[in-house]
Amino acid sequence: MLDFAERSDVYDERLWMKIANLTGAGGNSSALVGTPEQVAESLLRYSELGATTLLIRGFDPINDAREYGEKLIPLLRSGFKSRGLDS
């Protein structure tokens, strides 16, 4: 991951690598950035490419969990279903 982080701060429109570069790529140090709709679209695309596990977290755990539950997870459920990825 550090190799990617050293080459660019952003990959595939939303994958922000600056934290990985600053921290030496320790732990969960990349981030999807954007609106809930944009982040959902990226996660759905990763699923279509074969990702079977998606880890999401933020820097403000309680508020981030609330926002994920209110905004991101409903978009993902709908997107998985409409793309046939919900089985």
Protein Blocks (a to p, Z undefined) as FASTA:
>chain_A
ZZmmmmpmbgghlaccklmmmnoopajfbdceddfklmmmmmmmmmmnopabdcdddfbl
mlmmmmmmmmmmmmmmmmmmmnopaZZ
